[in-house]
Amino acid sequence: MRAARVQFGGIVREVSLSFVPEANVGDYVMVHVGYAISCVDSVEAERTYKLLEEMGALEAELPPADA
């Protein structure tokens, strides 16, 4: 299984690249339950991150601000 370490908002996770064999180092990917499910450009990645942040969906994943 091809895998990669991905980083978002200070979090690093290992994910499977089985669904995105075209992904390379430095690419942005959308991740769901441990699988990269699509490649996206930097604009889409930033937009999605901001939406998740506004919704409070990242709070459970991110370390506390004072950590």
MARMARBA-264649 format. One line per 10 residues: number of its first residue (from 1); for each residue z, x, y of N, C-alpha, C, CB. Coordinates in steps of 0.05 Angstrom, whole numbers, padded with zeros to 5 digits. Glycine has a CB too. Example, Ala and Ser with C-alpha at 12.3 -4.5 7.8 and 13.67 -1.06 7.14 Angstrom:
2
1 = 00156/00264/-00114/00156/00246/-00090/00156/00264/-00066/00181/00226/-00089  00142/00257/-00045/00143/00273/-00021/00157/00258/00001/00114/00282/-00012
//
This chain:
67
1 = 00000/00017/-00024/00000/00000/00000/00000/00018/00025/00024/-00019/00000  -00018/00013/00043/-00020/00027/00068/00001/00015/00087/-00048/00026/00081  00017/00032/00099/00038/00022/00117/00040/00040/00142/00066/00022/00103  00054/00029/00162/00057/00044/00187/00083/00037/00200/00033/00038/00207  00093/00055/00216/00116/00049/00233/00106/00039/00260/00135/00074/00237  00115/00015/00268/00107/00004/00293/00131/00002/00311/00094/-00024/00289  00126/00004/00337/00147/00003/00357/00142/-00019/00377/00150/00030/00371  00162/-00034/00384/00160/-00054/00405/00187/-00057/00418/00149/-00082/00395  00188/-00055/00444/00213/-00058/00458/00236/-00042/00449/00221/-00086/00457  00231/-00018/00439/00253/-00001/00430/00260/-00004/00401/00277/-00005/00446
11 = 00246/-00022/00387/00251/-00027/00359/00229/-00014/00343/00252/-00058/00353  00236/-00001/00321/00216/00011/00303/00219/-00002/00276/00219/00042/00301  00197/-00012/00265/00197/-00024/00239/00173/-00013/00223/00195/-00055/00241  00177/-00013/00196/00155/-00006/00179/00141/-00031/00170/00164/00011/00154  00115/-00032/00173/00100/-00056/00166/00076/-00049/00148/00090/-00071/00191  00067/-00068/00133/00044/-00065/00116/00019/-00068/00133/00044/-00085/00093  -00001/-00052/00127/-00027/-00054/00141/-00049/-00066/00122/-00036/-00026/00150  -00040/-00079/00101/-00059/-00090/00081/-00079/-00109/00094/-00044/-00105/00060  -00071/-00125/00114/-00089/-00145/00126/-00106/-00133/00149/-00073/-00168/00136  -00100/-00109/00158/-00115/-00097/00180/-00122/-00068/00173/-00098/-00097/00206
21 = -00140/-00065/00153/-00147/-00037/00145/-00160/-00021/00167/-00166/-00039/00121  -00170/-00035/00188/-00183/-00021/00210/-00163/-00009/00230/-00202/-00039/00224  -00138/-00015/00227/-00117/-00005/00246/-00114/00025/00245/-00090/-00019/00241  -00112/00037/00268/-00108/00066/00270/-00084/00072/00287/-00134/00080/00281  -00075/00097/00287/-00053/00106/00303/-00060/00100/00333/-00048/00137/00300  -00040/00088/00346/-00044/00081/00374/-00054/00053/00379/-00062/00100/00387  -00063/00039/00358/-00072/00011/00361/-00049/-00008/00364/-00089/00003/00337  -00054/-00031/00376/-00034/-00052/00379/-00040/-00072/00357/-00035/-00065/00407  -00019/-00081/00343/-00022/-00101/00322/-00001/-00123/00326/-00019/-00088/00294  -00009/-00147/00317/00010/-00169/00316/00023/-00168/00288/-00005/-00197/00321
31 = 00049/-00172/00288/00064/-00169/00262/00078/-00195/00257/00084/-00146/00264  00078/-00203/00231/00092/-00227/00222/00104/-00220/00195/00073/-00252/00220  00130/-00224/00193/00146/-00219/00168/00138/-00193/00154/00143/-00243/00149  00136/-00172/00169/00132/-00146/00156/00102/-00139/00152/00146/-00145/00131  00084/-00155/00160/00055/-00150/00157/00041/-00150/00184/00043/-00171/00138  00026/-00130/00189/00008/-00130/00212/-00014/-00150/00205/-00004/-00101/00219  -00019/-00170/00222/-00038/-00191/00215/-00063/-00190/00231/-00025/-00218/00218  -00063/-00175/00254/-00087/-00172/00269/-00084/-00149/00289/-00095/-00198/00284  -00106/-00138/00297/-00106/-00118/00318/-00111/-00132/00345/-00128/-00096/00313  -00098/-00123/00366/-00102/-00135/00393/-00105/-00113/00413/-00079/-00154/00400
41 = -00116/-00119/00436/-00118/-00099/00457/-00092/-00098/00472/-00142/-00105/00476  -00089/-00078/00490/-00064/-00074/00504/-00057/-00097/00523/-00066/-00048/00521  -00076/-00110/00534/-00071/-00133/00552/-00059/-00156/00536/-00097/-00142/00566  -00070/-00162/00513/-00060/-00184/00496/-00032/-00176/00485/-00079/-00189/00472  -00028/-00151/00478/-00002/-00142/00468/00020/-00146/00490/-00003/-00113/00460  00014/-00138/00514/00033/-00141/00536/00039/-00170/00542/00022/-00126/00561  00018/-00187/00543/00021/-00215/00548/00038/-00228/00527/-00007/-00229/00549  00034/-00222/00502/00049/-00234/00480/00078/-00225/00481/00037/-00226/00453  00083/-00199/00487/00110/-00189/00489/00125/-00203/00511/00110/-00158/00494  00113/-00206/00534/00126/-00220/00557/00133/-00249/00550/00108/-00219/00582
51 = 00114/-00263/00537/00120/-00291/00528/00144/-00292/00509/00095/-00303/00515  00144/-00275/00490/00167/-00274/00471/00193/-00268/00485/00162/-00254/00449  00192/-00249/00504/00215/-00242/00519/00225/-00266/00536/00209/-00218/00538  00207/-00280/00549/00214/-00303/00566/00226/-00325/00549/00190/-00314/00580  00217/-00328/00525/00227/-00349/00507/00254/-00341/00494/00207/-00355/00485  00262/-00316/00497/00287/-00307/00485/00284/-00300/00456/00308/-00327/00489  00259/-00299/00446/00254/-00294/00418/00259/-00266/00409/00225/-00302/00412  00263/-00247/00428/00267/-00219/00420/00296/-00211/00420/00252/-00201/00439  00313/-00228/00431/00342/-00221/00434/00355/-00213/00407/00356/-00244/00446  00349/-00227/00386/00361/-00221/00360/00352/-00195/00349/00355/-00244/00341
61 = 00328/-00186/00357/00317/-00161/00347/00324/-00137/00363/00287/-00164/00346  00328/-00140/00389/00332/-00117/00407/00361/-00109/00407/00324/-00124/00435  00366/-00082/00410/00393/-00073/00412/00405/-00081/00439/00394/-00041/00409  00432/-00083/00441/00444/-00090/00466/00436/-00070/00488/00475/-00091/00463  00435/-00080/00513/00426/-00063/00535/00444/-00039/00539/00426/-00080/00561  00470/-00040/00533/00488/-00018/00536/00489/00000/00512/00515/-00027/00543  00474/-00004/00492/00474/00012/00467/00459/00038/00471/00463/-00003/00443
//
